[in-house]
Amino acid sequence: MFLFFGLLFSIITNLLQRNL
């Protein structure tokens, strides 16, 4: 579960960086 959360966080940060 923790690994899944980390993966989601990584994807979210990546999308935010692409948006900026």
C-alpha contacts under 8 A as a table, 3 or more apart, distances in Angstrom:
res1	aa1	res2	aa2	distance
1	M	4	F	5.07
1	M	5	F	6.31
2	F	5	F	5.11
2	F	6	G	6.25
3	L	6	G	5.02
3	L	7	L	6.20
4	F	7	L	5.07
4	F	8	L	6.31
5	F	8	L	5.13
5	F	9	F	6.17
6	G	9	F	5.03
6	G	10	S	6.16
7	L	10	S	5.09
7	L	11	I	6.29
8	L	11	I	5.12
8	L	12	I	6.14
9	F	12	I	5.07
9	F	13	T	6.14
10	S	13	T	5.23
10	S	14	N	6.13
11	I	14	N	5.05
11	I	15	L	6.20
12	I	15	L	5.15
12	I	16	L	6.18
13	T	16	L	5.04
13	T	17	Q	6.19
14	N	17	Q	5.18
14	N	18	R	6.30
15	L	18	R	5.06
15	L	19	N	6.16
16	L	19	N	5.00
16	L	20	L	6.27
17	Q	20	L	5.12
